Amino acid sequence: MGLNISRKVYNFFHPKRGIILMLHRVISNRSMMDINRRIEITPEFLDKTLLSYKNRGYQFVSLDKALEILSTP
């Protein structure tokens, strides 16, 4: 419970302005090598993920636009 209160206090003083999704490799046929599979997603997973965020009201912007947004008070 203490962690939950601490997180709420932190979030109050440090409001979130967005998130950055970092996707390394979108590929239809996943690699046989475990080390590669850890950074791979399928196009279907990407579509579901983006649609999920869009349905929750997130907007997608370029990194340049994100920097512009974060630079304004």
C-alpha positions in Angstrom: 0.0 0.0 0.0 2.8 2.4 0.8 4.2 2.0 -2.7 0.9 2.9 -4.2 0.7 6.1 -2.2 4.3 6.9 -3.1 3.6 6.4 -6.8 0.5 8.6 -6.6 2.5 11.4 -5.0 5.3 11.0 -7.5 2.8 11.1 -10.4 1.2 14.2 -9.0 4.5 16.1 -9.1 5.7 14.4 -12.3 2.7 14.1 -14.6 3.2 11.8 -17.6 3.2 13.5 -21.0 3.3 10.4 -23.1 4.9 7.2 -23.8 7.4 5.9 -26.4 7.0 2.5 -27.9 10.3 1.1 -29.0 9.8 -1.8 -31.4 12.9 -3.3 -32.8 11.8 -5.8 -35.4 8.4 -6.4 -37.1 8.6 -9.7 -39.0 6.1 -12.2 -40.3 8.3 -15.3 -39.8 9.8 -15.3 -36.4 13.5 -16.3 -36.0 14.5 -19.7 -34.7 17.1 -18.1 -32.5 15.8 -17.2 -29.0 18.0 -14.0 -28.8 16.3 -12.6 -31.9 12.8 -13.7 -30.9 13.0 -11.5 -27.8 13.0 -8.4 -30.0 10.6 -9.5 -32.7 6.9 -9.0 -33.0 4.5 -10.0 -35.8 2.6 -7.4 -37.9 -0.6 -8.7 -36.4 0.7 -8.0 -32.9 1.7 -4.5 -34.0 -1.7 -3.8 -35.4 -3.5 -5.0 -32.2 -1.1 -3.0 -30.0 -1.5 0.2 -32.0 -5.3 -0.2 -32.2 -5.4 -0.8 -28.4 -3.5 2.4 -27.7 -5.6 4.4 -30.2 -8.8 3.1 -28.7 -7.6 4.4 -25.3 -7.2 7.9 -26.7 -3.4 7.9 -27.4 -2.2 9.9 -30.4 0.8 8.9 -32.5 3.4 11.5 -33.3 6.8 11.6 -34.8 9.9 11.9 -32.6 10.3 15.5 -33.8 6.8 16.3 -32.8 7.2 14.6 -29.4 10.3 16.7 -28.8 8.4 19.9 -29.7 5.6 18.9 -27.3 8.0 18.1 -24.5 9.8 21.4 -25.0 6.7 23.5 -24.3 5.5 24.1 -20.7 
